[in-house]
Amino acid sequence: MQKLIFYIIFLAVVKGFGQKLEFNPKKDHQYPFETELVVFNTSRIDLALKTIIGTTFLKNKGYRMKVDRFQVKSPIFTVDSDNPESLGQDSTKVREIISKPFIFIPEEGTLKLVSHTGIDDFDKIQEALKEFGKYHNPSNNKLYEGIVLKKGYSWSVTDSISSEFLNVKSQVVTYDYTVKNITRKEVILYGKSVMEKEYDTTNIAVKYVLDKKTGIPLYTKFVSHENDDVSVFMINRVKNYHAPDMFEEFMTIEPDLYYSSYMKYSSSDNSSIEYEYQKPPLITDREKLEKTIAQSLDSLVIDTYPGRENSYYLSGYLNNSESVMDSLLAGAYSKVNSIQFYDKNGKTINLKPDKNVPYYTPMYFGPYHSGLYQPVPKIEKVEIDITTFKPTKRKTVALNSNMSNTDYDLKIADSTVSLNFKKYMNIDYQSFRFFDKDGKELDAKWIINNMNENLATNGEAFTQKFIEQVPGKRDILYTMKFIVKNASKVTFAILTDDLKFRHAKTIERKTSSRP
């Protein structure tokens, strides 16, 4: 099935390239394309790939492709064409092959690879390139046959795919396309499909941004999602086209991937717990808080996530010191002013933060990622400078009915209460209270994992979310959801009047005390 997914990418993406021939691309002009691809299987990235390829469309309706760089990373190897050592014993041969452009010319209804004909011991690579060329043939491209340049126009394209190289037998695929928007320079198309094979269902979604003048795909965003938990994400764009890269896109969708896996394979029912309203005192003693924050930093340990060794975090919870500090630092949050990571030789290692996480707690900072294509670094030391904000007062908010404004969305149903927060605000999570129409306080259960359960079971919803998401921009930042019957009023507290504390700390690696 995974081979089939890769072949779908050839069909959905490469055929987009082929449409340039029909849409009059500039001849003998090189278009530099950057392609990124991630294969995620259950709980880890099986493959991450990035290529930079210059494509030139020739006057004879052929084309020339020059591989400028490729990077490949899997759980067992990392390859970078700019690093000869990573290519192993075939380094010289591989570099010789990619140093010359691949040239395709039209012949008998297809495009034939006429360069690199003397490649020895690389039969599979040669076969792959031939198939790659075959699907650049304009006669094979059906995407644009039904296009009407009218916003909202929809049409379907049915095609059959087969590949000896990928061992894929003939498979019928129908894409439903819609013209989402037309601007002065661009045409934006959305497409989706569903493939059924034996016990597997694969949902597919794709977005094209086409140059209105030439038809060149300026940007392509593709996702396929199987019901057995294999997902493929792809972004292809003309170099320097302004759009989020794969790292930003994947970090945005990653929580939904892990939640989807959990929902499919977890047999326990821990979706809700009894909720208890509490109002502990807020500590306002500056000297005491200063000391406590310093102690929380002293407790931090450098660690990685099991199965995700390229992601680091700093945690004080691994030393079992959270009980006292959490109560003293209730409501506190931290902003990282600067952070540096070092290996054992003192070399600075560049790790990327998750842009979707602007604030942390004084006991936990992360995740920080090494990237999708680089070898996993071993971090031995971290220097961090933070500002911690500690609230000293509470402001009560009372909401009486279903409502929506710039701050919240409140939905009260017969047995649930859901509150979506649209802005970052310091909510006291122990302060929620629920009342019926007569003012009687009601018992409630808190639904701990408030992610969209529909994404775990609905492949179309998942693929559409990826296509439409904009990293760093979310209409709903987080949700509080409760099971409570006959509620008509909800109250909760926002923590305010912060005291500020600034600290710098150097953390050396030590043995984790994770159970």
N, C-alpha and C positions, 0 to 999 in steps of 0.2 A: 504493500500500500504506500509506503514511503516513496518508493521509486515512482509510483503513479503520481504522487503529489508533485515531485520534481518535474515530471513531464507536463503536468497541468501548468506549471509556471512557464515552461517553454511555450506552451500554447497561448497563455493569457498575456504574457509579457513580451516575449520575443516577437510574437505576431504583431504586437503594437509597433515594434521597430519596423517591421515589414511595411506597415501602412505608410511610412514615409515615402516610399517609392510611388505610391498613388497620390500623395499629397505634395509632390514637387519639392523635395528637399534640395538644398543647394548642392550642385554637383562639384566634385573634387574639393569639397570643404569638410574638414574633420570636425565631427561632433564628439566631444569628450563626455562619456557617460559613466556615472558612478553607480554601481549596483551593490546593495547590501542584502544579505539573506540570513535568516535565523530559523533553525529547526528546533522546536521545543517538544520534548517527549516526557509527559507525566510530571516530572519534577526537576528536570535539568535541561540545559541547552546541549543538544546532540551535535549541532554543527552551526558555526557562524562563519560567513564568507563575505568578503568585500573585494570588488574588482574595479579598476579604472581602465576603461577601454575607449580608445579613439576610433570612431567609425566614420569612414569616408564613403559617400555614395558616388559611384563612377558613372561616366557618361554612357557606358554600355549597359547600364542598369544592373551592373554588379556592384560589389562594395568591398572595401578594404577595412580590416579590423586590426588595430595595434594594441596589444596588451601592455599597458604602462605599469600596472602593479596588481598583484593579487595577494590576499591574506586569507588564510583558512585556519580555523581553530576547532578542535574537537576535544572530548575528554582525554584523549590519549596523545594528541600531537598538536603542534602549532607551526604553521608554515607562513613565511613572508618572503615574497620574491625579492624584496630589498635586502634580505638577510641571507646570503648564500649558505651559511651554516645550517639554517633551518631546513634547507632543501635536501640535505643528506648526500648520499653518494651519487644521486642523479643531478646534482646542482648544475654542473657544467652543461649537461644536455638540456635541462629545462630552461636555463637562461638563454641558451642558443636558440631554442624553439621560439620563445616569446620575444626575442630580440627582433624578429622579422614579422612583418604584418601578415595576417591571414587574408587571402584574396579569394573571393567567390565571384563566379561569372554565371550568367544564365545559360542553361543547356537543357533542352527537351523538357521544358515546363518546370524546371527546378533550378536551384543555384548550386553549382558545383565548386568544391574546394580545389583550387588549382595550385596553391602554394603548399609547401611542407609535404610534398608527395613522397619524400624519401625518409620519413620518420620511421626509425626502427625501434622495436620494443615498446611502442606507444600506440598499439592498435586501438585500444579503447578510447584514447584521447582523440585519435584520428576519426574514429567512427562517430564520436560525440560531436566533433566539429562539423562533420558532414551532415548530421541531422540538424545541427544548429543552423547550418546554411540552408538546408531544405525548407525550414520553416520561416526563412526570410523571403521566400518566393512570393511576389505579389499575388500570383494566381491562387495561393493558398489562403490569403487573408480575407476574412469575411466580416471583420469588425465594422468596417466603414460602409459596407454595402447598403445598409438601411439608414444611414445617418441623414437626418433632416435638421438643419441648423436652427432649431426652434426650442427654446427652453421648455422642459417638461415632456418633450417628445420621447416615446419609448418604442423599442423594437427588440426582437429576439434573433439570436444567431445560433444555429445548430451546426455542429461540426463533429467529425469523427477523428480520434487520435489513435496512433499506434506507434510503437518504437521497439525495434529489435534491440537497440543498445540498452534501453531501460527495461526490457522484458515486459512491455505493456502491450496487451492485445487490443484490438479495435474497441474503442469506448466512445459512445456518443455523449457529447456534452452540449447543453443548451445554456447560453448566457442571455440574461435579460438585461438590456442596457437602457439607461435614461440620460438624456441631456440635462444635467443639473443646473448648468449656468453657462452663459456666453458673455464674455467681456470683449473689450476692444481688441485684445491680443490673444485671448485664450478660449478654448472650448473645454468644458469640464464634463466628463462622463462618469457615471457610476454603473457598475455591472455586478451581477450576482448569479450564482448557479448552485445546484445541488447534484452530487454524484452518489449514486447508490451502487454498492458492489458487495455481494454476499451479505455479511452482517455489519458492514461499515457504511456510515453515511458521512460524506464530506461536504461541508458548506464552504462556499467560495465567495469572496467579494473582492472587487477591484475598483480602483479610481484612476482615471486618466486625466491629465491636464495636457491638452494638445495645443501646439502653436497654431494659431488660427490661419497664418499665412502659408506655412509649409506642411502642417500636419505632423511635425516632429513631436513625439511624446516628450514633453519637457519634464514630466513627473509621472511616475506610476507607483501606486501603493496597492499591494496585493496581500491577501491572507487566505489560507485554507485551514479548516479546523475539522478534524475527524472526531467521531464519537468515541474512539479509543484513546483520545487524548494526545494525538500528534498534531501539532500546529506548525504551519510554515508562514513566516512573515517575510515580505520582500519590499524593498524600496529601490526604485531606479529613477535617476534624475540626470538631466544635463548638468555637468559640473557648474557649480556656482549658482544653480537655481535655489532660491531661498525657501527652505523647508526644513523641518526637524529631521535629524538623522535617525538611524535605526536605534542607537542607544537611548535617545529620548523617547522614541515611540515604544520601545520594548519595556523600558522601566515603567511607563504609564500603564501598560496592559498586564504586566507581570503579576500584580496582586490578584487579578481576576483569573489568571492561569492557575495559580496555586490554589485558589479557592475552588475553582472548577474541579481540580484533581481531588481535593479533600472531599467535596460533596459526592463525587462518584465512588470513592473507595472507602469512605468512613462509614462504619456500621454503628457508631455510637450516636446518641441523641443528646448533644450538649448545646443545643441551639439557644436555650434560654435558661436563666437563673432567677431565683426570687430576688426582687429588688427591694432594698431597704433605704429609706430616706435617712440621711445623717447630716448633722451640721457641726462638725468639729471646729474648735476655735482656730482662727488664722493667726499664726505667729507673726508678731510685728517687731520683736526685739532685734534690731539691726546687728548687734554684736553676735548674738546667738545664731542668726541666719548666716552671717559671714563665716562663722566657724563651721556650720553644718555644710554649706556649699563647698568649702575647702575639703572637708572630709569626704564628700561625695566624689570629688575629683580624685582624691587619693585612692578611692576604691576601684577606679576604672581599670579594666583589663582589656587588652587587645585580643580580639577573637574573630573567627569567621563563622559563616553559617554552614551547617552540615550539608554537604553536597553542592555548596556554592562557594568554593574556596577563593573565588576571585572577588568576593564581597566581604568587606571588613566593617566592624563596628567596635565601639567602645562601650563597655557595660560595667556598672557597679553591682548588678544583680547576680553576677556569677560568684560573688564573695558572700552571698547571703547577708548583706548588710542593709537590705532595702526597708525592713519593717520600721525601724526608728526614723531613718532619713525621710522616707516617703511621707510619714505623718508630719514631720517638721517642715517639709518642703511642699506641702499640699498646694496644688495650683501653680507651682513654679514652672517656668519654661525657660529655655536657653536658646540664644542665637549664636552661631559660630562666626566669629569675626575673621579668624584665619585658622588653617589647619595644615600641617605638613607631615608627610609620611616618609620614613627612611628605611632602607634595607640594612643588613648587618655591616655593610661597608660605609654607611653614612650617606649613600647616594639617595637623592630625593626621588621618590616614586609618585607619579601623578595619578591620583585616584579621583574619580568623579563623584560628586554628591548626587542624590536623587532630587531633581528640581521640584518634585511634587511634595517634598518634605522641607518646609522653610524653617521649622522650629523643632527643638528636641526637649527632652527632660534632662535635669542635671545628672541623672543616673544612666542615661543612654544616649549615644550619638551614633547615627548611621542610618542606612548603610552607605558605604563608600565603595565604588566599583573600579576595578582595574581596566574596564573596557571589554568589548566583545571579541577582539581579535588578538590581544596581546597575551604573552605568557603570564601565568599567575605569579605575582611577586610575593616574596616573603617579607612582611612588614615586621620590623624589630623595634621601631621607636616612633612615637607620635608626639608632635608638639601642637598644642591646641590653645587658642585664646577665645574666651567666650564671655558673653554678657548674659547674666541670669536675671530674670524678672520675677519678683515674688509679690503676689497680690496681698493686700491687707484688708480689703473690704468686699462685701457682696452687694450686688444690685439684683433685686428680684424682678423677674419678667412674668407676667400673667397673660395667657392666651386662652380665649374663650370659645373659639370655633375654627373650622377649617379656614385657613387664610394663607395668603402669599404676599410677601413684600420683598424688598431688596435684601433683607437679612435672613428670613426664614420661609420655609414652606411647612405648614402644619396640616396633617391629614388625620382626622379622627373618624374611625370606622366603628362598627359594633363591638369589635373585640381587640382592635389594635390602635395604637397612637404612634404616628411617625412624624419626626421633626427633622427636616433637612436644613442644614446651615449653609448659607451662601457666602459668608465672610468669615475670616479667621477671628474668633473671639474665644476668650478663656472661659469655658463652661465648667461649672462645678457639677461633675457627673454624679455626685451624691445628693443633689438638691432637688431632683424631680419629684413632684407631687401631683396626684391626679384626683379629681373631684367629679361627682355626678351633678346633675342639674339642681339637686337640693343642697349641695355643699358638703355632702358626705365624702370623706377621703376614701379612696379605693386602693386595694392591693394591686400590685403589678408584677409582671415578670419582664426582665430585660433580655431582649434578643441580642446576644453578644456579637455575633458576626452579622453585621448589617449590610453586607455587600449584596448586590443584585443576584438573588438566587436564580433568576431566569437565565443568567449567563451560563450557569453550570449545566443546564439541560437544553437550552435553545441555541443550537449552533449558528443559526442566522442572526440572532441577537448579538452573539459574541463577535462574529465577523463584521457586522455593521458598526459595532462600537469601535472596533479598531480602525475602520476606514474613516469614521467621522471624528475620532478623538483629536484634540489639539493639545500636545504636551504642555504642561504648565498653565493650562486654562481649563478650569472645571466650573461648571455652573453650580454643582453641589460639592462642597468640600468634604462634609462628613454627615452622617445620619445617626440619630438616636431613635431606636424603635422598641416599643414595649407592647406586651400583651396585657390589655386591661379592658374590662367590659364597662359599657355605659358611661364612658368619660365624656364630660362636656367642658372641662376646664383643666388646663395644665399650667403649672408654675415651675420655674427653675431659676437658678441664680447665675449671674455673670460675675466673675472675679475681676476686681478693679483696683485702682490706686496702687500701682506697683512700686516696690523698692527695687533699685538696680544695683547689681554687684558685678564687677569685672574681675576675672581670674585668668591666669595663664598657667599651663601645666605641661610637663613632659612625662610621658608614660612609656616605660620600658616593657617589652614583652616578657611575660611570665607564664607559667603553666596555668592553663584554664582549670577551674574547679567545676566545670559543667558535669553534671551527673552522667 
